[in-house]
Amino acid sequence: RPYTESAPLAALFLGISSGFPYAMIGATLNTRLAQDGIDKKTVTAFTLAFLVYNLKVFWAWVVDGVRLPLLGRLGQRVSWLLLAGALVIAAVVNLALVDPKASIQATVVAAVLVGLAGATYDIVIDAYRIETLKPYQLGVGSGMSQYGWRIGSAAAGALALVIAARAGWSAAY
C-alpha cells in the first residue's frame, strides 16, 4: 500500500527524471566519443564529469537558502525544481550541439555543465522529497526515488543509443 500513495509515486517520477542527465554523460557520451574516433585516454578522462555529482555538497546550501527572484513566489523547492530542470534541458541541448571531433574542449565543458545541472537537480529533488513525504513515507519514498533514478538513467541511455543509431547523436540528445 505505501508504494501506491501519491507522494512516494511522485518521488519515483522525480527520480526517473533525475537519472536522465547522468545517462547523457555516462555510457551515452562514452559511446559517442568512441564512435567519433576519440582516443581511449580522452574518453576515460570524461569520467571526471561525474566528479561534479560528488561535489554537490559545496553548492547545496545555495539551493536550500537562496530564494529565486521571479520564481520564488512558487516556493523554495518548486522554484528551484523548475530552474534546475530548465538548466538540465539547456545543458543537454548544448551537449547535443557540440561536435567532439571539432572541439574536445567544448565537449568537456558541455559534459561538465550537464553534470552541474544534473547534480543541482538531484539536490532539489532530495530536498523536495524530504519535505514532501510524511515521516512514515521517508523510507519508501527514498527507495522509490532511487529505483526511479536507475530506471530513468537506464532508459534514457538505452533510448539515446537507439535514436543515435537511427538519427544521429544530436537527435539522440
Secondary structure as GFF3:
##gff-version 3
##sequence-region A 1 173
A	DSSP	three_ten_helix	2	4	.	.	.	ID=ss1
A	DSSP	alpha_helix	6	25	.	.	.	ID=ss2
A	DSSP	alpha_helix	27	35	.	.	.	ID=ss3
A	DSSP	alpha_helix	40	45	.	.	.	ID=ss4
A	DSSP	three_ten_helix	46	50	.	.	.	ID=ss5
A	DSSP	alpha_helix	51	54	.	.	.	ID=ss6
A	DSSP	three_ten_helix	56	58	.	.	.	ID=ss7
A	DSSP	alpha_helix	60	65	.	.	.	ID=ss8
A	DSSP	three_ten_helix	71	74	.	.	.	ID=ss9
A	DSSP	alpha_helix	76	97	.	.	.	ID=ss10
A	DSSP	alpha_helix	104	132	.	.	.	ID=ss11
A	DSSP	three_ten_helix	135	137	.	.	.	ID=ss12
A	DSSP	alpha_helix	138	167	.	.	.	ID=ss13
A	DSSP	alpha_helix	169	172	.	.	.	ID=ss14
###
